[in-house]
Amino acid sequence: MIIEALSFKLALDFFKYLHKNRIYSTAIKIDFFDRVRHEYYDYADVDAMEVYWNKHYVPINNCFLGDLGGITFFRGDSDLYNFDTTYKAIDVIGNYQLVPGSSFDIQRNAQRGVFKDRQKDFIDKTVSEYVAFYNELKFIYVTGIYSPCYAEPGWSENTWYLQSLRDAFTSSTNISQFPYSEATIEKKPPE
């Protein structure tokens, strides 16, 4: 289930990255698409996703593509600026929309606006980085891979790229490397 595992790991790393930046994700909804139908799974939080990852995808099975999983919804809560903020991310892999919550303290809301905007911009940037990698996995999934179980990287269309993404997403350390800025990801084998 290599595509399914990598798309799930990408989502998991995305949420771990938000968590490192004091945005705590809950009510997570993942859409698993098998080219015909959509199946949605709900996860209470990142810990629930971690348990699911360890139970269903470790070790990754290269012989089966599985479904393509993408984030459709999550709620983010943060206490970064000594006050609580909430966000709802809707249709992340489609027509993305981030809806910030608000408190009822009108006088402080104006002062806090700068901090909320900064955090909203951070979430928007992180979502765009996630969607870029998701779209790469989607391209591989839609294009197809000839015999992923037996194909060595470089033998067939997209296997080198898929192996490169796998190496970036599942480095030897169990620490999220999202947004993978230091990882070497190559679409084609060296000539």
C-alpha positions in Angstrom: 0.0 0.0 0.0 2.7 2.4 -0.9 0.7 5.3 -2.3 -1.8 5.0 0.6 1.0 4.8 3.2 2.9 7.7 1.8 -0.1 9.9 1.4 -1.1 9.1 5.0 2.5 9.7 6.3 2.5 13.1 4.4 -0.7 14.0 6.3 0.7 12.8 9.6 3.9 14.8 9.1 1.9 17.9 8.2 0.0 17.7 11.5 3.2 17.0 13.4 4.7 20.1 11.9 1.7 22.2 12.9 2.0 20.7 16.4 5.7 21.8 16.6 4.5 25.3 15.9 1.9 25.1 18.7 -1.2 24.4 16.5 -2.9 21.4 17.9 -5.1 19.5 15.3 -8.2 17.6 16.2 -11.3 16.4 14.4 -9.1 15.3 11.4 -10.9 13.8 8.4 -9.0 12.0 5.7 -10.5 11.1 2.3 -9.2 7.8 0.9 -9.9 7.7 -2.9 -9.6 4.5 -5.0 -10.4 6.1 -8.4 -14.0 5.1 -8.1 -15.3 6.0 -4.6 -14.3 8.2 -1.6 -14.2 6.7 1.9 -13.7 9.1 4.8 -12.0 8.3 8.1 -12.0 10.4 11.2 -9.2 10.7 13.7 -9.6 12.5 17.0 -6.1 13.9 16.9 -2.5 13.4 15.8 -1.9 10.6 18.4 -4.8 8.6 16.9 -3.2 9.0 13.4 0.1 7.9 14.8 -1.5 4.7 16.2 -3.2 4.1 12.9 0.1 4.6 11.0 2.0 2.1 13.2 -0.8 -0.5 13.0 -1.6 -0.4 9.3 1.4 0.9 7.4 4.6 -0.2 9.2 6.4 -1.7 7.3 5.2 -0.3 4.0 4.0 -2.8 1.5 5.4 -1.9 -2.0 3.3 -4.5 -3.8 0.0 -2.8 -3.5 -0.7 0.9 -4.3 -3.7 1.2 -2.0 -5.9 4.3 -2.0 -4.9 8.0 -2.2 -5.4 9.7 1.2 -5.9 13.4 1.5 -6.9 15.8 4.3 -10.3 17.2 3.9 -10.9 18.8 7.3 -9.3 19.6 10.6 -9.7 21.9 13.5 -6.6 23.7 14.8 -6.3 25.2 18.3 -3.4 27.3 19.4 -2.2 29.1 22.5 0.9 30.5 20.9 0.3 34.2 21.8 -1.0 33.7 25.3 -4.5 33.6 24.1 -6.5 30.9 22.4 -7.2 30.9 18.7 -9.2 28.3 16.7 -9.3 27.5 13.0 -11.3 25.2 10.8 -9.6 24.1 7.7 -12.2 23.0 5.2 -11.7 21.0 1.9 -7.9 21.1 2.2 -7.2 19.1 -1.0 -10.0 20.9 -2.9 -11.2 24.4 -2.5 -9.3 25.1 0.6 -10.7 27.6 3.1 -9.4 28.5 6.6 -12.0 29.8 8.9 -10.6 31.5 12.1 -12.6 31.5 15.3 -13.0 34.5 17.4 -13.6 35.3 21.1 -16.0 37.8 22.4 -13.5 40.4 23.8 -14.0 43.1 21.2 -11.3 45.4 22.6 -8.6 42.7 22.5 -9.6 41.3 19.2 -8.2 44.3 17.3 -4.9 44.1 19.2 -4.7 40.3 18.6 -5.5 40.7 14.9 -1.8 41.0 13.9 -1.0 37.7 15.7 -4.0 35.9 14.2 -3.1 37.0 10.7 0.5 35.9 11.2 -0.7 32.5 12.3 -3.3 32.2 9.6 -0.6 33.0 7.0 1.6 30.3 8.5 -1.2 27.7 8.3 -2.0 28.8 4.7 1.6 28.4 3.7 1.9 25.0 5.4 -1.3 23.8 3.7 0.1 24.9 0.3 3.3 22.9 0.9 1.2 19.9 1.9 -1.1 20.2 -1.2 2.0 20.4 -3.5 3.3 17.0 -2.2 -0.2 15.6 -2.2 -0.6 16.6 -5.9 2.7 14.9 -6.7 1.4 11.6 -5.1 -1.9 12.1 -6.9 -0.1 12.4 -10.3 1.8 9.2 -9.7 -1.4 7.5 -8.5 -3.5 8.6 -11.5 -0.7 8.0 -14.0 -0.1 4.5 -12.6 2.9 2.4 -11.9 3.7 -0.7 -13.7 4.3 -3.6 -11.3 5.3 -1.6 -8.2 6.3 -4.8 -6.3 8.8 -5.9 -8.8 9.9 -2.7 -10.5 13.2 -1.4 -9.2 13.4 2.4 -9.0 14.1 3.7 -12.4 12.8 0.7 -14.3 9.3 2.0 -15.0 7.4 5.3 -15.0 7.4 7.1 -11.6 9.1 4.3 -9.6 12.3 6.3 -9.1 10.2 9.3 -8.0 8.0 7.2 -5.7 11.1 5.7 -4.1 12.6 9.2 -3.6 9.4 10.4 -2.0 9.3 7.3 0.2 12.9 8.0 1.4 12.0 11.6 2.2 8.8 10.8 4.0 10.1 7.8 6.0 13.7 8.8 6.9 15.5 6.5 9.3 14.6 8.9 12.2 11.0 8.8 13.3 10.8 12.5 13.4 8.7 14.4 10.9 10.8 16.2 8.3 7.9 18.2 6.8 8.1 20.3 4.7 11.0 18.2 3.5 13.1 21.2 2.5 16.4 19.4 3.4 15.4 16.1 1.7 16.7 15.1 -1.7 13.8 14.3 -3.9 14.4 13.4 -7.5 11.8 12.7 -10.2 14.1 10.9 -12.5 17.1 8.7 -12.0 20.5 10.2 -12.6 21.8 9.6 -16.1 
